[in-house]
Amino acid sequence: MHLRLPLPRGRRGARSRAEGDLWRTGGFDVDEAANDQTVNMGRLRWHCRRGLLELDLVLQRVIDRGLLEELSEQQRAELFELLHYDDITLLAIVSGRAECEEPRLKGMVDLLRSV
């Protein structure tokens, strides 16, 4: 179960059309995005912003090194799915203290561990 928080408002309190659509629908379905194989880069960057500094640092390195742009659509979908884990669980997976429940995400976990 994922907690759905309201999206941050942009300047002057207006939301972009995409944000408005997400706001009205109450979020989006992770499985739908993963199966669709088309993950919006802006949405992916937004989900890389986390509450834990350690996790933020790892994900920011992925962005700073341009790895996000080099990922295939399949890899982006895998990263998007990983980013829906809660922060504590994701940090444990990335740091190697826990294993990911999904074996198909192992390649993305290995990439995050190597950054």
KANOR-V721901 format. One record per backbone hydrogen bond with DSSP energy under -1.0 kcal/mol. CO is the residue of the C=O (numbers start at 1). NH is the residue of the N-H. E is the energy in kcal/mol with one decimal. If there is no record, write none. Layout:
{{CO;NH;E} {CO;NH;E}}
This chain:
{{10;13;-1.5} {11;14;-1.8} {14;10;-1.4} {16;20;-2.7} {17;21;-2.4} {18;22;-2.3} {19;23;-2.8} {20;24;-2.6} {21;25;-1.9} {22;27;-2.4} {29;33;-2.0} {30;34;-2.6} {31;35;-2.6} {32;36;-2.0} {33;37;-1.1} {40;44;-2.2} {41;45;-2.7} {42;46;-2.3} {43;47;-2.1} {46;49;-1.0} {52;56;-2.7} {53;57;-2.5} {54;58;-1.6} {55;59;-2.4} {56;60;-2.4} {57;61;-1.8} {58;62;-1.5} {59;63;-1.7} {60;64;-3.3} {61;65;-2.3} {62;67;-1.6} {63;66;-1.5} {72;76;-2.5} {73;77;-2.2} {74;78;-2.0} {75;79;-2.7} {76;80;-2.8} {77;81;-2.0} {78;82;-2.4} {79;83;-2.4} {81;84;-1.3} {82;85;-2.0} {86;90;-2.8} {87;91;-2.7} {88;92;-2.1} {89;93;-2.2} {90;94;-2.9} {91;95;-2.6} {92;97;-1.6} {92;98;-1.8} {102;105;-1.6} {103;106;-1.5} {105;109;-2.3} {106;110;-2.7} {107;111;-1.8} {108;112;-2.4} {109;113;-2.4} {110;114;-1.5}}
